[in-house]
Amino acid sequence: MAAAPNPRSAVEALEAQARAQEAEGDWVGLLETLSTLATRLQELNDDSRARRALDQAYRIAETVTDQHVMAPALHQLGFLYFLQGGWDRALGLFHRALALHKEAGDRLGTAETLGAIAEALQGKGALRKALEAYEESLALKRALGDDRGLTLTWNNIGTIRARMGDLSGAMEAFERSLQIQESLGEMPGRAVTLANIGGIHLRRRSWQEALHSLEQALVLYEKAGDSIGMATTLNNLGLVQRRLGDLDGAYQRYARTRELVEASGDLLRATIPVHNMALIHEDKGEYREALRLMEEVVAIDKRIGHPDLRQDLETFKRIRAKLDLERDRRPSG
């Protein structure tokens, strides 16, 4: 059996290829190589070298004018900056790609690039502008008969409307997406949309409706083997069942969420179900067990620098105060 390729060797080969292309003046090829190199370095968590490769690619992109190769290359480069949170530079690249797509009369490329622009604007928090870009993309996809693209864009519009507090508009967008997905028989997409619909019901405190949508989403995530989707949906089901007074059912949901998240090695998300399990014990007056679980949460928070550390410490202190009060009330032997 052949040995698996060494990621570091692949990076060294790409660096050698980039040097050769630079010496030959092959700027288009160099741009593609640097983009691939940045992707590989990001996969190795070598962010500083990935950023250097991106910056070199960006400088080259400023000079190359061949629109046939530049539009997809600019889009790819913009996406890499997007992944690193470089919203403004990503937007600049996406807008250049958009101009090339429009000049070439490429409506599909225009629609896809508008979606990328909307994602970057959403990352910056410019929700109104992001919504406008998504709606422009939606119109093009509708004209092209791109039903799969429409489902994704409707979902994105729903997400933005929900963030803007327009729950009715969000629900309408999600339901439009679901209608198309059902006609296509698209299982993974339906799971996401049903989970989003469940999230709107959660915000409206429509617990039974949320339960129904989330249960449907969970079945589809399980069929697809999507452990991340399962974990998120199970956690939300726990929130619903807690609100409905089914504390044991909620606890089971959170415990299963914990198993899935810990199996993925995602410490940032692992604290969420453990925190929620502690709240169930608190609801039941089982303060000692609640405190033990919160000790786990706070320990992870401190180890990884979790942004919820302060909030989790407040929960820890509240539960400890209840435990101390319970001890004080016990008759002395």
QUIBELWO-V631864 format. One record per pair of residues at least 24 apart in sequence whose ideal C-beta (glycine too) atoms are under 6 Angstrom apart, sorted by the first residue. I is the first residue (numbers start at 1). J is the second residue. Records with the same first field share a line. If there is no record, write none. Layout:
BEGIN
I: J  J
END
This chain:
BEGIN
7: 44
10: 40
11: 40
27: 60  64
28: 64  69
31: 57  60  73
35: 76  77
38: 80
54: 80
67: 100
71: 97  100  101
82: 120
87: 120  123  124
90: 120
91: 120
107: 140  144
111: 137  140  141
127: 160  163  164
130: 160
131: 160
147: 180
150: 180
151: 177  180  181  189
155: 193
167: 200
170: 200
171: 200
187: 220  224
188: 224
190: 220
191: 217  220  221  229
195: 233
207: 240  243  244
210: 240
211: 240
227: 260
230: 260
231: 257  260  261
235: 273
238: 276
247: 280  283
250: 280
251: 280
267: 300  304
271: 297  300
282: 319
287: 319  322  323
290: 319
291: 319  320  323
294: 319
END
